[in-house]
Amino acid sequence: MNEIKAEHYVDTIIYSVDMIIRNLKNKLKHKVDKLGLGITGEQFVVLDTIYCNENMYQQKLSDILMKDKSNTTRILKVLVKEGLITRTAGNVNNRLVYMLNITDKGRNMVKNNMPKIKKFISDIFQNITDDEIDLLHSLSTKFQSDLTLNKSF
């Protein structure tokens, strides 16, 4: 690895990536809010994750979204109350877990709104080529893999 040339934290790739993620999440939140779904952008992300991972349990969801258990529980309660998911007791490795499944109402919400969100995301990246997006995805996957595999820090 080459020596880091950044003089200060705000000059590092860590800061840059953090700012990109924060801005993207904020813009996505506002976009979902404008759709008038009755749930927040954060709740929609959880709903979409459950949509993509049927029969998921709460801890796995927390791990995928990198959210603490209490935050995940709070979001799930809203989604259950809105009739978008079901939460039923189950068993994984002889442990009691809550299995999460999307309802037809939740499935329809994701299906009907995902094209609008995809369009919104495409518009954000209109000045970036497909090759650049592929490279960014490849690099971010590599960064994540290195962070996961390297236990020395």
Backbone as CSV, one residue per row, in Angstrom:
resi,resn,N_x,N_y,N_z,CA_x,CA_y,CA_z,C_x,C_y,C_z
1,MET,0.844,-1.186,0.000,0.000,0.000,0.000,0.880,1.237,0.000
2,ASN,0.504,2.178,-0.787,1.234,3.443,-0.835,0.954,4.261,0.416
3,GLU,1.873,5.156,0.707,1.692,6.029,1.861,0.512,6.962,1.608
4,ILE,-0.291,7.181,2.631,-1.440,8.087,2.535,-0.914,9.505,2.374
5,LYS,-1.415,10.180,1.359,-0.949,11.533,1.072,-1.778,12.604,1.764
6,ALA,-2.927,12.235,2.274,-3.802,13.209,2.923,-3.143,13.746,4.183
7,GLU,-3.239,15.031,4.355,-2.675,15.682,5.532,-3.649,15.656,6.714
8,HIS,-4.947,15.652,6.418,-5.964,15.746,7.458,-7.099,14.777,7.152
9,TYR,-7.875,14.475,8.160,-8.978,13.531,8.007,-9.911,13.926,6.857
10,VAL,-10.228,15.213,6.757,-11.167,15.656,5.715,-10.601,15.485,4.306
11,ASP,-9.333,15.161,4.194,-8.712,14.917,2.895,-8.635,13.427,2.563
12,THR,-9.154,12.572,3.434,-9.020,11.127,3.237,-10.201,10.548,2.464
13,ILE,-10.005,9.355,1.937,-11.071,8.630,1.251,-12.190,8.278,2.236
14,ILE,-11.838,8.067,3.488,-12.850,7.742,4.505,-13.851,8.891,4.622
15,TYR,-13.346,10.096,4.705,-14.222,11.268,4.801,-15.056,11.418,3.535
16,SER,-14.422,11.277,2.379,-15.138,11.428,1.102,-16.280,10.430,0.978
17,VAL,-16.006,9.175,1.276,-17.039,8.141,1.176,-18.149,8.407,2.189
18,ASP,-17.782,8.788,3.401,-18.777,9.090,4.420,-19.697,10.224,3.962
19,MET,-19.141,11.272,3.386,-19.953,12.398,2.916,-20.868,11.982,1.759
20,ILE,-20.369,11.156,0.865,-21.197,10.663,-0.246,-22.381,9.882,0.306
21,ILE,-22.110,8.962,1.221,-23.169,8.130,1.791,-24.191,8.984,2.538
22,ARG,-23.724,9.904,3.347,-24.652,10.765,4.093,-25.540,11.567,3.144
23,ASN,-24.934,12.130,2.099,-25.718,12.912,1.141,-26.705,12.051,0.376
24,LEU,-26.272,10.872,-0.039,-27.177,9.969,-0.759,-28.352,9.555,0.119
25,LYS,-28.073,9.192,1.362,-29.150,8.791,2.275,-30.126,9.938,2.507
26,ASN,-29.604,11.133,2.656,-30.447,12.301,2.880,-31.330,12.571,1.664
27,LYS,-30.746,12.508,0.479,-31.519,12.737,-0.746,-32.558,11.637,-0.953
28,LEU,-32.196,10.404,-0.677,-33.138,9.299,-0.802,-34.284,9.463,0.188
29,LYS,-33.960,9.866,1.407,-34.991,10.091,2.422,-35.996,11.121,1.932
30,HIS,-35.506,12.222,1.378,-36.396,13.271,0.888,-37.221,12.787,-0.301
31,LYS,-36.621,11.990,-1.159,-37.339,11.454,-2.317,-38.473,10.540,-1.860
32,VAL,-38.188,9.639,-0.936,-39.220,8.730,-0.436,-40.309,9.526,0.283
33,ASP,-39.913,10.531,1.036,-40.908,11.358,1.726,-41.853,12.021,0.717
34,LYS,-41.316,12.471,-0.414,-42.132,13.120,-1.450,-43.085,12.146,-2.139
35,LEU,-42.769,10.850,-2.102,-43.652,9.858,-2.720,-44.941,9.674,-1.918
36,GLY,-44.944,10.128,-0.670,-46.145,10.050,0.155,-46.571,8.630,0.485
37,LEU,-45.618,7.794,0.821,-45.905,6.389,1.096,-46.461,6.149,2.493
38,GLY,-46.291,7.104,3.373,-46.722,6.913,4.752,-45.646,6.292,5.622
39,ILE,-44.483,6.036,5.037,-43.329,5.555,5.796,-42.126,6.388,5.401
40,THR,-41.108,6.365,6.235,-39.905,7.150,5.977,-38.988,6.432,4.991
41,GLY,-38.002,7.164,4.505,-37.004,6.567,3.618,-36.271,5.423,4.288
42,GLU,-35.932,5.586,5.545,-35.240,4.550,6.299,-36.119,3.296,6.418
43,GLN,-37.399,3.508,6.664,-38.328,2.385,6.761,-38.495,1.687,5.410
44,PHE,-38.491,2.469,4.319,-38.598,1.872,2.988,-37.378,1.007,2.680
45,VAL,-36.199,1.450,3.074,-34.985,0.657,2.862,-35.098,-0.674,3.602
46,VAL,-35.605,-0.654,4.821,-35.796,-1.891,5.585,-36.813,-2.777,4.876
47,LEU,-37.913,-2.194,4.430,-38.945,-2.956,3.721,-38.369,-3.594,2.456
48,ASP,-37.604,-2.843,1.696,-36.998,-3.374,0.473,-36.011,-4.497,0.791
49,THR,-35.277,-4.365,1.865,-34.327,-5.410,2.257,-35.066,-6.701,2.619
50,ILE,-36.172,-6.569,3.314,-36.979,-7.747,3.639,-37.581,-8.326,2.358
51,TYR,-37.999,-7.470,1.453,-38.539,-7.906,0.157,-37.520,-8.783,-0.582
52,CYS,-36.271,-8.405,-0.507,-35.201,-9.135,-1.207,-34.726,-10.368,-0.442
53,ASN,-35.106,-10.508,0.814,-34.616,-11.592,1.671,-35.758,-12.204,2.456
54,GLU,-36.631,-12.925,1.781,-37.769,-13.550,2.456,-37.318,-14.444,3.608
55,ASN,-38.135,-14.502,4.627,-37.893,-15.335,5.805,-36.605,-14.967,6.529
56,MET,-36.312,-13.708,6.536,-35.135,-13.198,7.228,-35.478,-13.016,8.703
57,TYR,-34.476,-13.083,9.539,-34.716,-12.815,10.948,-34.070,-11.484,11.328
58,GLN,-34.527,-10.947,12.453,-34.204,-9.577,12.834,-32.705,-9.313,12.969
59,GLN,-31.957,-10.214,13.571,-30.521,-9.975,13.758,-29.804,-9.906,12.415
60,LYS,-30.182,-10.776,11.491,-29.568,-10.749,10.157,-29.872,-9.426,9.462
61,LEU,-31.097,-8.949,9.589,-31.478,-7.656,9.017,-30.628,-6.543,9.615
62,SER,-30.472,-6.542,10.932,-29.639,-5.537,11.605,-28.207,-5.577,11.076
63,ASP,-27.694,-6.780,10.875,-26.325,-6.927,10.371,-26.201,-6.393,8.946
64,ILE,-27.145,-6.735,8.077,-27.104,-6.288,6.684,-27.143,-4.768,6.610
65,LEU,-28.008,-4.153,7.391,-28.193,-2.701,7.330,-27.291,-1.939,8.290
66,MET,-26.512,-2.683,9.076,-25.598,-2.087,10.049,-26.331,-1.130,10.993
67,LYS,-27.423,-1.658,11.554,-28.210,-0.901,12.516,-28.229,-1.664,13.833
68,ASP,-28.319,-0.940,14.941,-28.399,-1.624,16.223,-29.788,-2.224,16.392
69,LYS,-29.884,-3.176,17.298,-31.119,-3.942,17.479,-32.299,-3.044,17.853
70,SER,-32.081,-2.065,18.711,-33.193,-1.218,19.148,-33.740,-0.369,17.996
71,ASN,-32.859,0.140,17.147,-33.289,0.917,15.987,-34.066,0.030,15.016
72,THR,-33.557,-1.175,14.785,-34.236,-2.117,13.900,-35.613,-2.466,14.452
73,THR,-35.698,-2.732,15.740,-36.976,-3.067,16.379,-37.978,-1.935,16.205
74,ARG,-37.537,-0.720,16.409,-38.414,0.453,16.278,-38.980,0.542,14.863
75,ILE,-38.131,0.364,13.854,-38.570,0.429,12.455,-39.533,-0.713,12.141
76,LEU,-39.205,-1.915,12.617,-40.054,-3.077,12.340,-41.442,-2.917,12.940
77,LYS,-41.535,-2.322,14.132,-42.840,-2.104,14.750,-43.733,-1.238,13.861
78,VAL,-43.152,-0.218,13.255,-43.915,0.644,12.352,-44.374,-0.143,11.120
79,LEU,-43.469,-0.936,10.544,-43.811,-1.700,9.344,-44.888,-2.746,9.624
80,VAL,-44.847,-3.350,10.810,-45.892,-4.303,11.203,-47.217,-3.562,11.378
81,LYS,-47.179,-2.428,12.082,-48.389,-1.635,12.328,-49.036,-1.190,11.013
82,GLU,-48.210,-0.872,10.018,-48.726,-0.439,8.717,-49.190,-1.610,7.851
83,GLY,-48.981,-2.826,8.342,-49.400,-4.008,7.592,-48.501,-4.340,6.412
84,LEU,-47.241,-3.898,6.478,-46.301,-4.097,5.367,-45.447,-5.348,5.539
85,ILE,-45.276,-5.783,6.793,-44.523,-7.005,7.083,-45.212,-7.765,8.191
86,THR,-44.827,-9.028,8.323,-45.237,-9.813,9.481,-43.986,-10.212,10.238
87,ARG,-44.153,-10.386,11.523,-43.052,-10.768,12.413,-43.538,-11.942,13.234
88,THR,-42.973,-13.118,12.984,-43.430,-14.306,13.697,-42.249,-14.996,14.365
89,ALA,-42.536,-15.601,15.492,-41.491,-16.316,16.226,-41.055,-17.524,15.411
90,GLY,-39.746,-17.752,15.407,-39.187,-18.890,14.702,-37.977,-19.406,15.442
91,ASN,-37.284,-20.341,14.827,-36.147,-20.977,15.466,-34.993,-21.058,14.474
92,VAL,-33.851,-20.524,14.846,-32.628,-20.629,14.048,-31.529,-21.102,14.984
93,ASN,-30.932,-22.250,14.657,-29.872,-22.830,15.499,-30.308,-22.962,16.956
94,ASN,-31.524,-23.456,17.144,-32.090,-23.658,18.483,-32.225,-22.368,19.282
95,ARG,-32.361,-21.252,18.584,-32.561,-19.960,19.244,-33.848,-19.335,18.741
96,LEU,-34.595,-18.724,19.651,-35.813,-18.024,19.297,-35.449,-16.760,18.528
97,VAL,-36.016,-16.598,17.348,-35.790,-15.401,16.532,-37.129,-14.945,15.970
98,TYR,-37.184,-13.725,15.504,-38.374,-13.217,14.833,-38.130,-13.255,13.331
99,MET,-38.934,-14.080,12.645,-38.841,-14.194,11.201,-39.639,-13.048,10.589
100,LEU,-39.068,-12.431,9.578,-39.682,-11.272,8.941,-40.097,-11.624,7.521
101,ASN,-41.341,-11.361,7.198,-41.840,-11.597,5.851,-42.664,-10.408,5.397
102,ILE,-42.580,-10.123,4.142,-43.304,-8.994,3.568,-44.726,-9.432,3.219
103,THR,-45.669,-8.553,3.437,-47.062,-8.839,3.088,-47.302,-8.433,1.634
104,ASP,-48.476,-8.774,1.115,-48.820,-8.345,-0.246,-48.823,-6.822,-0.344
105,LYS,-49.317,-6.162,0.684,-49.331,-4.692,0.709,-47.902,-4.144,0.631
106,GLY,-46.993,-4.732,1.403,-45.600,-4.305,1.383,-44.934,-4.594,0.048
107,ARG,-45.210,-5.783,-0.490,-44.651,-6.178,-1.786,-45.098,-5.192,-2.879
108,ASN,-46.373,-4.836,-2.861,-46.895,-3.883,-3.845,-46.264,-2.506,-3.685
109,MET,-46.045,-2.103,-2.433,-45.419,-0.798,-2.202,-44.018,-0.769,-2.813
110,VAL,-43.250,-1.827,-2.598,-41.895,-1.871,-3.160,-41.966,-1.908,-4.685
111,LYS,-42.772,-2.806,-5.242,-42.869,-2.949,-6.702,-43.315,-1.655,-7.372
112,ASN,-44.278,-0.966,-6.784,-44.829,0.245,-7.399,-43.905,1.446,-7.290
113,ASN,-43.030,1.449,-6.301,-42.199,2.627,-6.071,-40.739,2.452,-6.446
114,MET,-40.272,1.224,-6.573,-38.868,1.008,-6.904,-38.488,1.622,-8.254
115,PRO,-39.354,1.570,-9.294,-38.979,2.234,-10.551,-38.718,3.741,-10.374
116,LYS,-39.496,4.394,-9.520,-39.303,5.829,-9.260,-37.981,6.062,-8.539
117,ILE,-37.663,5.189,-7.610,-36.418,5.334,-6.850,-35.219,5.026,-7.737
118,LYS,-35.334,4.009,-8.597,-34.249,3.703,-9.546,-34.001,4.887,-10.471
119,LYS,-35.075,5.519,-10.938,-34.946,6.694,-11.816,-34.247,7.820,-11.068
120,PHE,-34.640,8.022,-9.834,-34.022,9.045,-9.002,-32.524,8.787,-8.838
121,ILE,-32.158,7.529,-8.573,-30.749,7.167,-8.418,-30.002,7.364,-9.733
122,SER,-30.608,6.984,-10.832,-29.983,7.186,-12.150,-29.728,8.665,-12.406
123,ASP,-30.698,9.502,-12.029,-30.538,10.946,-12.230,-29.383,11.505,-11.408
124,ILE,-29.182,10.961,-10.203,-28.075,11.420,-9.359,-26.736,11.154,-10.050
125,PHE,-26.646,10.009,-10.714,-25.380,9.595,-11.328,-25.324,9.888,-12.826
126,GLN,-26.057,10.880,-13.279,-26.114,11.168,-14.705,-24.774,11.617,-15.292
127,ASN,-23.883,12.151,-14.481,-22.585,12.608,-14.984,-21.481,11.572,-14.797
128,ILE,-21.872,10.365,-14.421,-20.912,9.291,-14.210,-21.223,8.182,-15.212
129,THR,-20.204,7.705,-15.897,-20.416,6.669,-16.909,-20.703,5.316,-16.250
130,ASP,-21.264,4.404,-17.031,-21.512,3.053,-16.533,-20.210,2.382,-16.114
131,ASP,-19.136,2.609,-16.886,-17.833,2.032,-16.539,-17.331,2.574,-15.209
132,GLU,-17.536,3.865,-14.953,-17.107,4.454,-13.684,-17.923,3.903,-12.512
133,ILE,-19.214,3.716,-12.738,-20.059,3.133,-11.688,-19.618,1.705,-11.408
134,ASP,-19.334,0.935,-12.469,-18.848,-0.434,-12.283,-17.533,-0.453,-11.515
135,LEU,-16.630,0.467,-11.839,-15.352,0.558,-11.143,-15.558,0.926,-9.673
136,LEU,-16.430,1.888,-9.421,-16.714,2.285,-8.044,-17.294,1.114,-7.256
137,HIS,-18.206,0.389,-7.866,-18.798,-0.768,-7.194,-17.729,-1.824,-6.920
138,SER,-16.876,-2.077,-7.902,-15.803,-3.057,-7.736,-14.855,-2.649,-6.608
139,LEU,-14.465,-1.388,-6.598,-13.560,-0.892,-5.552,-14.211,-0.930,-4.171
140,SER,-15.472,-0.549,-4.099,-16.135,-0.551,-2.791,-16.288,-1.974,-2.266
141,THR,-16.549,-2.919,-3.167,-16.622,-4.324,-2.771,-15.264,-4.797,-2.260
142,LYS,-14.211,-4.380,-2.929,-12.856,-4.749,-2.510,-12.515,-4.129,-1.149
143,PHE,-12.867,-2.862,-0.967,-12.645,-2.209,0.330,-13.368,-2.966,1.433
144,GLN,-14.639,-3.296,1.190,-15.429,-4.001,2.201,-14.820,-5.358,2.514
145,SER,-14.387,-6.058,1.499,-13.766,-7.363,1.694,-12.494,-7.232,2.530
146,ASP,-11.663,-6.240,2.199,-10.426,-6.022,2.948,-10.716,-5.676,4.404
147,LEU,-11.741,-4.858,4.635,-12.098,-4.500,6.011,-12.578,-5.717,6.794
148,THR,-13.320,-6.579,6.123,-13.857,-7.777,6.771,-12.766,-8.784,7.053
149,LEU,-11.841,-8.954,6.110,-10.806,-9.963,6.247,-9.640,-9.549,7.142
150,ASN,-9.336,-8.256,7.148,-8.181,-7.767,7.899,-8.594,-7.469,9.340
151,LYS,-8.251,-8.357,10.226,-8.642,-8.234,11.644,-7.596,-7.473,12.462
152,SER,-6.539,-6.992,11.803,-5.457,-6.371,12.548,-5.751,-4.952,12.992
153,PHE,-6.835,-4.373,12.540,-7.152,-3.012,12.993,-8.509,-2.910,13.574
